[in-house]
Amino acid sequence: MRRYPLILTFTYTVDGDGYAARVTGGTRLLAHHADGEWVCSAVSFGGLETRGATLREAQDLFLAEVRDVIVESASGVGFDTFEREILRIAGSLDPDTAERWSEALEEFRRGALAADGMEKLRRIREADIPPVAVQLLTAPGVVHEMRTELTIPMTQSRAA
């Protein structure tokens, strides 16, 4: 089975209890095709996993899950509590998925994976995956927005 080491970055703005906040960051995402559907498993976010008919659908379902976690975490709590909870959830790593992601990255770097359209994705260094961060905005009442980008690691390891 071919596994693809992807990197998903996101920005999400949410209203909390008397505040607005922006959550930004990235996660390593392992994608593979199994039993007629795409599976996306996150290294962080507690190993959150979604499935879809296409890679895009599985990615969109993953983002919907992340959005739900952010919105639910902001509900009825102050900013400090919200920030702590988001950083705790985002920092919850799944060691099995992390290991499989690293193995897939090595296969990708050796050229052992067919591109399957992945060659169209922008490449970034693993070291450039932005950590999850929470920023307090000036006032509540912002429009909920989400921006995302799916990228793939560079094929060769480069010094930072």
N, C-alpha and C positions, 0 to 999 in steps of 0.2 A: 504494500500500500504506500502510495506517495503521500508524504506529509510536507506541508509548506510552512516555513517559519515566517510569519507575517508580523508586522508592527502596526498597531492601530492607535492613532492619536485622536484626542477628542477635546472639545471645549463645550461646556454646558452651563447655562445661566439659569438660576432657579430662585424663586421667592421662598424665603423662610419666615419664621415667626418674628416679624418686625425688621427684617433685613433682606437684602438680595446678595447672592454670592455667585461667583464664577468658579467652576471646577474645571481644571485643565490637566492634561497628562497623557500618558500612553501606557500601553500594555503589550507584551509579547503575546501573540495569538497563534495557536497551532491549528492549521486547517487541513482537513483531509476529506476525501470522498469515500463513503462507505454505505453499503446497502442502498444505493440509489440516491443518497442525499449528502450534502456537505455538512461537516461538523466543524465548529469553531470552538476551541477550548482555550481559555485564558490562563496564562501563568499566574497572574495576580487575580484579584477579585475572588479569591477562594476557589479558583478553578472553574469559574462559571462556564457553562457549556451550552451552546445552542445548535440547532439543526435546521437546515432549510433545503429547498429544492435546488437552489443555486448558491454559490459562494456569497453573492450579494445579499440574498435573503438571510442566510445564516449570520452574516455580519450585521445586517439591519436588526435582526432579532437580538443579537448580542448588545447592540447599542441601546435598544429599547429596554433591556434588562438593566443595563448600567444607569440609564435615565431613571428608571423606576426606583432603583436603589438610592440615587441622589435625591429624588423628590421625596421619597418616604423618609429618608434620614433628615431632611430639612423640616419636616412637618412637626409643629408643636414644640420645637426646641430652639434655644438661642444659638447664635453663631458659633461660639466656642465649642459647644457640645456637637454641633453639626460638623465642624471641621475635624474634631477628634474622631468622630465616627467614620467619616469618609476616608480619612487617612488610615484608620484601622482596617476597614474593609478592603481598600485598594492595596494595602500592604500584606494582605493575607495571601500567601503564596501556596501554590499547589506543586510540591516537589516533583511528583511524577510527570506532570505536564511540562515543568521546567526542564527536566531531563530529556523528554521527547523533543521539545523545541530545540534544545542544543544539538541533539543528534540530527534533527532535520536541517538545522543550519549548516552543519558540517557536510551533509549530503549535498545540500544546495551549493556550497562553496566548491565542492569537488566536481560539480557539474553533473551529478548523478540524478537530478530531477528534470523531468520534462517541464518546459515553461508553463504550459497550459494557460497561456494568457498572462502569466505573472510578469513577463518581461516588460509589460506596459506600465508596471508600477514604478514609482519613483523609489530610488534606493537611498537608504540612510544607514549610518553606522549604528550598531547596537548601543554604543555609548551615548548616542544622541537621542535615545528615547527619553522624552521629558518625564520627570517624576510627577506623580499626581500632586497637585497643589490646589488650595482653596483660597480664594481672594474675596474679602468683604467689599461689596460695592456700596455706593453712597446711600441708596434708598431702595426700599421695596417697590414693587410695581413694574419690574422689567418684564419684557416679553421673554418667554422661555424660548431659548434657541439652542441648537446643537450644531456644531461643525465637526466634521471628521475627515480623516485621511487614512487610507490604507496604503502602507508602503511595505517594502521587502528589504531585508538586510543587504548590505553590500556583499558582493561575492568574494571579496578578499579582505582579510583582516588587515586593518590599517591602524597605525599608532594614533592615539588621540591628540 
